[in-house]
Amino acid sequence: MSIAEQIEKIGRALTADDLARLLSISKVAVYKHAAEGKIPSFRIGVSIRFDPHSVATWLRKKGV
């Protein structure tokens, strides 16, 4: 099962910690990519969250 498929099966919005762990990158890198618009994200108040379906689509487009 690909990482995109694994992420897509998660039934809730992901935190930066969640996504960093799943992608094996630092939380700082996740925040940086989100701020630059490279990783699809949305805000809930001051928190940044990641929709699993949007992230999976993004990964597939990147060929991951």
ZIFEN-V868006 format. One line per field, one symbol per residue. phi: phi as a letter, one per 30 degrees, with the letter a starting at -180 (. if undefined). psi: psi as a letter, one per 20 degrees, with the letter a starting at -180 (. if undefined). A space follows every 10 residues. Layout:
phi=???
psi=???
This chain:
phi=.ddddddddd cadcdddedd ddchbddddd ddddddidcd bbcbicdcbb dedddddedd ddic
psi=prhghgghip krqqrhgghg ghilrqhghg gghghijhpp rrqociqprp phgggggggh hik.
